[in-house]
Amino acid sequence: MFKDYARLTVFFCCVLIGVQIPGVLKFYQQRVEAHLSEAQQALGGFEQTAQRHFDGDMQALVAHYRRSPDPVFQQDADSVAAIVERVDLLRQEWDAMQGGQIAQLWHFLGFADTRLREETLDSYRYQVLLTPTAIGWGLAVALILSVLAELLVKLVMPKRRSRRFA
């Protein structure tokens, strides 16, 4: 009987882990969107300047700043280049999070920007979503992890022969 309750407990814990996935992915998307909006706003004036003088080419604007005899412009070139790189990175993150949930999870776990992922996980608050997607994730994760746990237990503790007395 204890073995059955242990299995149910493992299964239930796995469900609770699985239902977190949609919430974490949504929270990461929101974080990326907020950072992207902020970075684009910071870049806005420079983009207008690049549009007017360099046909919208931000790299040409940065190169012009670097070549300027004015030391203030030379120093600002690094700041503008950093903002351009940040916007590019955030756009790539945004694009990666527009696919299906499995693709999103794959990106989040293996390829997401480390700092953004850590920010997301540090500020994420666990929740139990009862949406069809969350329930699906919960059951799928529970089934997979429960089967893996059962296989691990069977590998570690081979079945004992029971002694029966006649």
C-alpha positions in Angstrom: 0.0 0.0 0.0 2.9 2.4 0.8 4.3 1.7 -2.6 1.0 2.8 -4.3 0.9 6.0 -2.2 4.5 6.7 -3.1 3.7 6.4 -6.8 0.7 8.7 -6.4 2.8 11.2 -4.6 5.5 11.1 -7.2 2.9 11.5 -10.0 1.2 14.4 -8.2 4.5 16.2 -7.7 5.3 15.7 -11.4 1.9 17.2 -12.3 2.7 20.2 -10.2 6.0 20.6 -11.9 4.4 20.2 -15.4 1.7 22.8 -14.8 4.4 25.4 -14.1 5.8 25.2 -17.7 3.2 27.4 -19.5 3.4 30.0 -16.7 7.2 30.2 -16.9 7.2 30.4 -20.7 4.5 33.2 -20.6 6.5 35.1 -18.0 9.7 34.8 -20.0 7.8 36.1 -23.1 6.5 39.0 -21.1 10.0 39.8 -19.8 11.5 39.7 -23.3 8.7 41.9 -24.6 9.2 44.5 -21.9 12.9 44.6 -22.3 12.6 44.8 -26.1 10.1 47.7 -25.8 12.4 49.6 -23.5 15.5 49.0 -25.7 13.6 50.0 -28.8 12.5 53.2 -27.1 16.1 54.0 -26.1 17.2 53.4 -29.7 14.3 55.4 -31.3 16.0 58.8 -31.6 19.2 57.2 -33.0 17.1 55.2 -35.6 15.5 58.5 -36.8 19.0 60.0 -37.2 20.2 56.9 -39.1 17.0 57.0 -41.3 17.7 60.7 -42.2 21.4 60.5 -42.8 22.3 56.8 -43.5 19.2 55.2 -45.1 18.4 53.6 -41.7 21.7 51.8 -41.4 22.5 51.8 -37.7 26.0 50.4 -38.3 26.8 53.3 -40.5 25.6 55.7 -37.8 27.8 54.0 -35.2 30.8 54.1 -37.6 30.2 57.8 -38.2 30.2 58.4 -34.5 33.4 56.5 -34.1 35.1 58.5 -36.9 34.0 61.8 -35.5 36.7 64.2 -34.2 34.4 65.0 -31.3 35.3 62.8 -28.3 31.8 62.9 -27.0 30.5 61.3 -30.2 33.3 58.7 -30.1 32.3 57.7 -26.6 28.6 57.6 -27.5 29.4 55.2 -30.4 29.9 52.4 -27.8 26.6 53.2 -26.1 24.7 53.3 -29.3 26.3 50.0 -30.5 25.4 48.3 -27.2 21.8 49.4 -27.6 21.7 48.1 -31.2 23.1 44.8 -30.0 20.6 44.6 -27.2 17.7 45.2 -29.5 19.0 42.6 -31.9 19.4 40.0 -29.1 15.9 40.8 -27.7 14.3 40.5 -31.2 15.9 37.1 -31.6 14.6 36.0 -28.2 11.1 37.4 -29.2 11.2 35.5 -32.5 12.3 32.3 -30.7 9.3 32.5 -28.3 6.8 32.8 -31.1 6.8 29.1 -32.0 4.9 26.3 -30.4 5.3 25.5 -26.7 7.7 22.6 -27.2 9.9 24.9 -29.3 9.6 27.6 -26.7 10.5 25.2 -23.9 13.5 23.9 -25.9 14.7 27.4 -26.5 14.1 28.5 -22.9 16.0 25.5 -21.5 18.9 25.4 -23.9 19.3 28.6 -25.8 17.7 31.5 -24.0 19.7 34.5 -22.9 21.2 33.4 -19.6 20.6 36.7 -17.8 16.9 36.9 -19.0 16.3 33.3 -18.0 17.8 33.8 -14.5 15.7 37.0 -14.1 12.6 35.2 -15.1 13.2 32.2 -12.8 14.2 34.5 -9.9 11.0 36.5 -10.0 8.6 33.8 -11.1 6.0 32.9 -8.5 4.7 29.4 -8.6 1.1 29.0 -9.6 -1.3 26.3 -10.4 -3.0 27.1 -13.7 -6.0 25.1 -14.6 -6.0 25.9 -18.3 -6.1 23.0 -20.8 -2.5 23.7 -21.8 -1.2 23.6 -18.2 -3.2 20.5 -17.4 -1.8 18.9 -20.6 1.8 19.8 -19.6 1.2 18.6 -16.1 -0.1 15.2 -17.1 2.5 14.7 -19.8 5.4 15.6 -17.5 3.9 13.5 -14.7 3.6 10.5 -17.0 7.1 10.8 -18.4 8.8 11.5 -15.0 6.8 8.8 -13.2 7.7 6.2 -15.8 11.4 7.2 -15.6 11.2 7.1 -11.8 9.6 3.6 -11.9 12.3 2.4 -14.3 15.0 3.9 -12.1 13.6 2.1 -9.0 13.4 -1.2 -10.9 17.0 -0.8 -12.0 18.3 0.1 -8.6 16.2 -2.5 -6.6 15.7 -5.6 -8.6 12.5 -7.5 -7.7 13.0 -9.7 -4.7 11.7 -13.2 -4.7 8.9 -13.6 -2.3 8.9 -16.6 0.0 5.7 -18.3 0.3 5.1 -21.0 2.8 2.8 -23.8 1.8 
